[in-house]
């Protein structure tokens, strides 16, 4: 990795005459004054501050946690679908053998009397 400092920049438009207030406020917030361009009614000061480093270790841990969670959910869904498939097959076998709740009424409709 290089040790070069990376900066984020911010440009603010102010009404001429209030430049000092804006510059002091931005410097209190951690911004460094870089330059200022003057217009007839407005001035545009530009600020910069060092960019905060990205915590790659925390990002990696969060990504690994999400991957583990997704794998757990996928496994649970697959196991549940297997159970539902087994229950449907069991129900079909019971109905096919005639051991289900409709036993003895096969082929009859409501209102038919034997």
N, C-alpha and C positions, 0 to 999 in steps of 0.2 A: 504494500500500500504506500502511496505517496503521502508525505507530510504536509502537502500544500493545503492551506486553509481555503475553504470554499465559503462564499458569502451569499446571503440572500439580500436583494436590493428592494427598496421601496421608494417610490416617488410620490410626493404630496403637493397638491396645489393649494396655495394660500393667498389671501388677499394681501396686497402689498402693505407692509407696516406691521403685520402680525407675525412676521418671519421669526423673530426672536422667541416668541411664545411657543411656536410649533417646534422649533429646533430644540429648545430646552426640554419640552415634554417628551420628544422622541429620544433624546439623550438619556433621560431618566428611565425610559423603557428599554435601554440597552442598545439603541441604534447609534451608529457613528455617522456624523455629518460628512458627506463626500463633496458635493458641489451644489450650486444654486444657479438657476437661469432666471433672469429678470424679464418680465413682460411689462406692458404699460400699466395694467391694473393688478396683475397676478404675478407671483413668483413661484417657482417650482424647485424646492429643495429636494435633493436626493440623499438617501441614507443607506447604510449597509450594516449588517451584523454577521458574525460568524454563524454558519449553518450548524445546527445541532446534529451530531452524528446519529445515524440510524442504529438502534440497538438490535443488531442482527441476531444475537443469541436469543433474545426474547422473541423475535419474529420466528426463528426456527423452532423454538419450543412450542409456540402457539400453533404453528403449522403441523407439527408432529401430533399435538393433542387433538387437533381437528381430524387428522387422518385416522387416528386410533378410534375416535368417536364415530366416524363414518363407517369404519370397518365393523364396529360393534353393532351399529344400527343395521347395516347390511346383513350381517350374520343372523341377527334376531328376526329380520323380515324373511329371510330365506328359510329359517327353521319354522316360522309360523306358517308360511305357505306350504311347507311339507306336511305339517299337521292338518291343515285344512284339506289338502289333497287326500290324505289318508282317511279323514272323516267322510269326505264325499264318496270315496271308493267303498267304504264300509256301508254307507247308506244305500248305495246302488246295489251292493251284493245282497243286503237284507231285502230290498224290494224285489230283486230278481228271484230270490229263493222263495219269496212268499212268506217271509217271517216278519215283515214289517207291520205297521198299524193298519194297512189296507188289505190285509190277508183275507181272502175269501170274498172280496168284493171286486175282483178284477173283472173288467168288462161291463160292469153295471154303472148306470148313471142314476142320478138322483130322480126319484119318482118311479124307477123300475122296481117291480115286485116280482119275486120268484114264486 
